[in-house]
Amino acid sequence: MRSAIINKTPEQWLQELGHTPEKISEVINSFTKGAALRVYMYAAPHLFLRFHGKKAKNAIYLPNYWVDGTAIGSAFGRASQFEGMLTGAEISRVAKNYYREITAICRNWNDLRDNELWKIELRGSETVEGVEGPIAPQPTFAPTRTEPASASMLSGGATQVYLNPRTPFICTPVDWNVG
């Protein structure tokens, strides 16, 4: 469940978090260019997901990019077409590759390890705020200090929310293989 926070632009909300103009630009540019971005307050029931690995710059409970929980359903829904032809582990791998594609997580940003998936599952009166919009396409491999970005692209398009969880207590680790 969500409700728009009226009279507050995404840029204003990000500024209130204390972000620099450069960080605000980075966050806004992570969404599809020209998409209508909005600031929302999310309430129960709502699910967000994030692969948060060893390369993560911030703690899990600090403002960061999360994906609406429907993305995992979409990934496993698409992979389910292979039931009966592939093993459960192979279907999980297909789902993870599709998840990477629609969430545009560059291969050198995150390994998407099974034990690095986190969720925020809002319950009761829990709420979080965030900027929502479709994820912008990203190169399959982001540029590094020694290599340019790859020419191949991940399509993005899933719903991304730049969230401010405010507390580690709503961020729960899950195992990709458990569901």
C-alpha positions as YAML, in Angstrom:
chain: A
units: angstrom
residues:
- id: 1
  name: MET
  ca: [0.00, 0.00, 0.00]
- id: 2
  name: ARG
  ca: [1.32, 3.46, -0.83]
- id: 3
  name: SER
  ca: [0.23, 7.06, -0.86]
- id: 4
  name: ALA
  ca: [1.86, 9.97, -2.63]
- id: 5
  name: ILE
  ca: [3.48, 12.65, -0.53]
- id: 6
  name: ILE
  ca: [2.07, 15.75, -2.18]
- id: 7
  name: ASN
  ca: [3.89, 19.05, -2.52]
- id: 8
  name: LYS
  ca: [7.30, 17.36, -2.30]
- id: 9
  name: THR
  ca: [9.45, 16.67, -5.35]
- id: 10
  name: PRO
  ca: [11.92, 13.79, -5.42]
- id: 11
  name: GLU
  ca: [14.75, 16.34, -5.39]
- id: 12
  name: GLN
  ca: [13.34, 18.04, -2.27]
- id: 13
  name: TRP
  ca: [12.92, 14.70, -0.50]
- id: 14
  name: LEU
  ca: [16.48, 13.65, -1.34]
- id: 15
  name: GLN
  ca: [17.79, 17.03, -0.18]
- id: 16
  name: GLU
  ca: [15.99, 16.53, 3.15]
- id: 17
  name: LEU
  ca: [17.97, 13.28, 3.53]
- id: 18
  name: GLY
  ca: [21.11, 15.43, 3.39]
- id: 19
  name: HIS
  ca: [22.22, 14.29, -0.06]
- id: 20
  name: THR
  ca: [24.58, 16.47, -2.06]
- id: 21
  name: PRO
  ca: [23.51, 17.80, -5.49]
- id: 22
  name: GLU
  ca: [25.79, 15.16, -7.07]
- id: 23
  name: LYS
  ca: [24.11, 12.33, -5.14]
- id: 24
  name: ILE
  ca: [20.66, 13.70, -5.96]
- id: 25
  name: SER
  ca: [21.58, 13.69, -9.65]
- id: 26
  name: GLU
  ca: [22.90, 10.11, -9.36]
- id: 27
  name: VAL
  ca: [19.67, 8.90, -7.76]
- id: 28
  name: ILE
  ca: [17.41, 10.69, -10.28]
- id: 29
  name: ASN
  ca: [19.50, 9.35, -13.19]
- id: 30
  name: SER
  ca: [19.07, 5.76, -11.93]
- id: 31
  name: PHE
  ca: [15.44, 5.96, -13.08]
- id: 32
  name: THR
  ca: [14.24, 5.84, -16.69]
- id: 33
  name: LYS
  ca: [14.80, 9.21, -18.31]
- id: 34
  name: GLY
  ca: [11.60, 11.23, -18.59]
- id: 35
  name: ALA
  ca: [9.63, 8.92, -16.25]
- id: 36
  name: ALA
  ca: [7.32, 10.55, -13.73]
- id: 37
  name: LEU
  ca: [9.00, 10.06, -10.36]
- id: 38
  name: ARG
  ca: [7.04, 10.49, -7.14]
- id: 39
  name: VAL
  ca: [7.71, 10.45, -3.44]
- id: 40
  name: TYR
  ca: [5.55, 7.90, -1.64]
- id: 41
  name: MET
  ca: [4.90, 6.72, 1.87]
- id: 42
  name: TYR
  ca: [4.57, 2.95, 1.90]
- id: 43
  name: ALA
  ca: [2.58, 1.08, 4.53]
- id: 44
  name: ALA
  ca: [1.77, -2.55, 5.25]
- id: 45
  name: PRO
  ca: [1.40, -4.76, 3.41]
- id: 46
  name: HIS
  ca: [4.32, -4.02, 1.09]
- id: 47
  name: LEU
  ca: [7.48, -5.91, 0.13]
- id: 48
  name: PHE
  ca: [10.83, -4.54, -1.10]
- id: 49
  name: LEU
  ca: [13.94, -6.51, -2.10]
- id: 50
  name: ARG
  ca: [17.63, -5.72, -2.34]
- id: 51
  name: PHE
  ca: [20.75, -7.76, -2.98]
- id: 52
  name: HIS
  ca: [23.15, -6.22, -0.48]
- id: 53
  name: GLY
  ca: [26.61, -7.73, -0.75]
- id: 54
  name: LYS
  ca: [30.12, -7.16, 0.46]
- id: 55
  name: LYS
  ca: [30.68, -4.39, -2.11]
- id: 56
  name: ALA
  ca: [27.82, -2.28, -0.69]
- id: 57
  name: LYS
  ca: [28.97, 1.20, 0.33]
- id: 58
  name: ASN
  ca: [26.29, 1.79, 2.98]
- id: 59
  name: ALA
  ca: [24.68, -0.17, 5.77]
- id: 60
  name: ILE
  ca: [21.45, -1.93, 4.81]
- id: 61
  name: TYR
  ca: [19.29, 0.47, 6.83]
- id: 62
  name: LEU
  ca: [20.63, 3.66, 5.20]
- id: 63
  name: PRO
  ca: [18.96, 5.22, 2.13]
- id: 64
  name: ASN
  ca: [19.51, 3.02, -0.90]
- id: 65
  name: TYR
  ca: [17.99, 1.39, -3.98]
- id: 66
  name: TRP
  ca: [15.37, -1.28, -3.37]
- id: 67
  name: VAL
  ca: [13.10, -3.07, -5.85]
- id: 68
  name: ASP
  ca: [9.37, -3.49, -5.46]
- id: 69
  name: GLY
  ca: [8.58, -7.05, -4.38]
- id: 70
  name: THR
  ca: [6.64, -7.75, -7.57]
- id: 71
  name: ALA
  ca: [9.98, -8.09, -9.40]
- id: 72
  name: ILE
  ca: [10.72, -11.44, -7.78]
- id: 73
  name: GLY
  ca: [7.30, -12.75, -8.76]
- id: 74
  name: SER
  ca: [7.91, -11.62, -12.32]
- id: 75
  name: ALA
  ca: [11.33, -13.31, -12.37]
- id: 76
  name: PHE
  ca: [10.06, -16.64, -11.06]
- id: 77
  name: GLY
  ca: [6.92, -16.38, -13.20]
- id: 78
  name: ARG
  ca: [9.02, -16.09, -16.32]
- id: 79
  name: ALA
  ca: [11.34, -18.92, -15.22]
- id: 80
  name: SER
  ca: [8.39, -21.22, -14.41]
- id: 81
  name: GLN
  ca: [7.90, -21.87, -18.12]
- id: 82
  name: PHE
  ca: [10.85, -24.26, -17.79]
- id: 83
  name: GLU
  ca: [9.31, -26.41, -15.04]
- id: 84
  name: GLY
  ca: [9.61, -30.07, -15.99]
- id: 85
  name: MET
  ca: [12.54, -29.31, -18.31]
- id: 86
  name: LEU
  ca: [15.00, -27.84, -15.82]
- id: 87
  name: THR
  ca: [15.89, -28.64, -12.23]
- id: 88
  name: GLY
  ca: [14.86, -26.34, -9.39]
- id: 89
  name: ALA
  ca: [18.42, -24.98, -9.18]
- id: 90
  name: GLU
  ca: [18.43, -24.25, -12.92]
- id: 91
  name: ILE
  ca: [15.05, -22.50, -12.71]
- id: 92
  name: SER
  ca: [16.39, -20.43, -9.81]
- id: 93
  name: ARG
  ca: [19.40, -19.45, -11.96]
- id: 94
  name: VAL
  ca: [17.12, -18.46, -14.88]
- id: 95
  name: ALA
  ca: [14.98, -16.41, -12.48]
- id: 96
  name: LYS
  ca: [18.05, -14.69, -11.05]
- id: 97
  name: ASN
  ca: [19.30, -13.79, -14.54]
- id: 98
  name: TYR
  ca: [15.90, -12.34, -15.45]
- id: 99
  name: TYR
  ca: [15.82, -10.49, -12.11]
- id: 100
  name: ARG
  ca: [19.25, -8.99, -12.96]
- id: 101
  name: GLU
  ca: [17.92, -7.95, -16.38]
- id: 102
  name: ILE
  ca: [14.77, -6.17, -15.16]
- id: 103
  name: THR
  ca: [16.51, -4.59, -12.17]
- id: 104
  name: ALA
  ca: [19.56, -3.57, -14.27]
- id: 105
  name: ILE
  ca: [22.12, -4.70, -11.68]
- id: 106
  name: CYS
  ca: [25.47, -4.59, -13.52]
- id: 107
  name: ARG
  ca: [27.42, -7.85, -13.21]
- id: 108
  name: ASN
  ca: [30.41, -6.12, -11.62]
- id: 109
  name: TRP
  ca: [28.24, -4.23, -9.10]
- id: 110
  name: ASN
  ca: [26.78, -7.24, -7.35]
- id: 111
  name: ASP
  ca: [27.20, -11.01, -7.62]
- id: 112
  name: LEU
  ca: [23.58, -11.63, -6.53]
- id: 113
  name: ARG
  ca: [24.66, -14.31, -4.10]
- id: 114
  name: ASP
  ca: [21.81, -16.35, -2.68]
- id: 115
  name: ASN
  ca: [22.67, -15.33, 0.88]
- id: 116
  name: GLU
  ca: [22.82, -11.58, 0.10]
- id: 117
  name: LEU
  ca: [19.13, -11.02, -0.64]
- id: 118
  name: TRP
  ca: [17.35, -8.77, 1.86]
- id: 119
  name: LYS
  ca: [13.72, -7.80, 2.21]
- id: 120
  name: ILE
  ca: [11.66, -5.13, 3.86]
- id: 121
  name: GLU
  ca: [8.24, -6.58, 4.49]
- id: 122
  name: LEU
  ca: [6.13, -3.87, 6.05]
- id: 123
  name: ARG
  ca: [3.74, -5.11, 8.73]
- id: 124
  name: GLY
  ca: [1.34, -3.52, 11.15]
- id: 125
  name: SER
  ca: [1.91, 0.22, 11.36]
- id: 126
  name: GLU
  ca: [5.43, 0.20, 9.82]
- id: 127
  name: THR
  ca: [6.02, 2.80, 7.11]
- id: 128
  name: VAL
  ca: [8.90, 3.92, 4.91]
- id: 129
  name: GLU
  ca: [9.27, 6.75, 2.42]
- id: 130
  name: GLY
  ca: [10.96, 6.70, -0.94]
- id: 131
  name: VAL
  ca: [11.21, 7.93, -4.52]
- id: 132
  name: GLU
  ca: [9.61, 5.51, -6.98]
- id: 133
  name: GLY
  ca: [9.97, 5.01, -10.71]
- id: 134
  name: PRO
  ca: [11.08, 2.55, -13.39]
- id: 135
  name: ILE
  ca: [14.73, 1.47, -13.35]
- id: 136
  name: ALA
  ca: [16.86, 2.91, -16.14]
- id: 137
  name: PRO
  ca: [18.79, 0.55, -18.44]
- id: 138
  name: GLN
  ca: [22.39, -0.05, -17.37]
- id: 139
  name: PRO
  ca: [25.39, -1.61, -19.11]
- id: 140
  name: THR
  ca: [25.84, -5.31, -18.41]
- id: 141
  name: PHE
  ca: [29.26, -4.37, -16.98]
- id: 142
  name: ALA
  ca: [29.69, -0.89, -15.51]
- id: 143
  name: PRO
  ca: [32.87, 1.04, -16.28]
- id: 144
  name: THR
  ca: [35.84, 0.49, -14.00]
- id: 145
  name: ARG
  ca: [39.08, 2.41, -13.52]
- id: 146
  name: THR
  ca: [40.64, 0.35, -16.31]
- id: 147
  name: GLU
  ca: [37.73, -0.69, -18.56]
- id: 148
  name: PRO
  ca: [34.86, 1.18, -20.25]
- id: 149
  name: ALA
  ca: [31.25, 0.08, -19.79]
- id: 150
  name: SER
  ca: [30.13, -2.85, -21.91]
- id: 151
  name: ALA
  ca: [28.12, -2.19, -25.05]
- id: 152
  name: SER
  ca: [25.52, -4.76, -24.01]
- id: 153
  name: MET
  ca: [22.74, -3.40, -21.82]
- id: 154
  name: LEU
  ca: [20.43, -4.68, -19.11]
- id: 155
  name: SER
  ca: [16.91, -3.47, -19.91]
- id: 156
  name: GLY
  ca: [15.73, -2.39, -16.44]
- id: 157
  name: GLY
  ca: [12.11, -1.34, -16.25]
- id: 158
  name: ALA
  ca: [11.14, -2.93, -12.92]
- id: 159
  name: THR
  ca: [9.84, -0.59, -10.23]
- id: 160
  name: GLN
  ca: [12.69, 0.81, -8.16]
- id: 161
  name: VAL
  ca: [12.29, 2.70, -4.92]
- id: 162
  name: TYR
  ca: [15.09, 4.75, -3.41]
- id: 163
  name: LEU
  ca: [14.11, 4.06, 0.20]
- id: 164
  name: ASN
  ca: [15.02, 5.42, 3.59]
- id: 165
  name: PRO
  ca: [14.45, 2.41, 5.91]
- id: 166
  name: ARG
  ca: [15.62, 4.44, 8.98]
- id: 167
  name: THR
  ca: [16.18, 1.30, 11.05]
- id: 168
  name: PRO
  ca: [17.91, -2.06, 10.59]
- id: 169
  name: PHE
  ca: [15.02, -3.82, 12.35]
- id: 170
  name: ILE
  ca: [12.78, -3.91, 9.27]
- id: 171
  name: CYS
  ca: [15.57, -5.19, 6.98]
- id: 172
  name: THR
  ca: [15.63, -8.99, 7.01]
- id: 173
  name: PRO
  ca: [18.03, -11.35, 5.21]
- id: 174
  name: VAL
  ca: [16.43, -14.11, 3.14]
- id: 175
  name: ASP
  ca: [17.81, -16.97, 1.08]
- id: 176
  name: TRP
  ca: [17.02, -16.72, -2.63]
- id: 177
  name: ASN
  ca: [16.46, -20.47, -2.80]
- id: 178
  name: VAL
  ca: [13.90, -20.43, 0.02]
- id: 179
  name: GLY
  ca: [11.63, -17.97, -1.78]
...
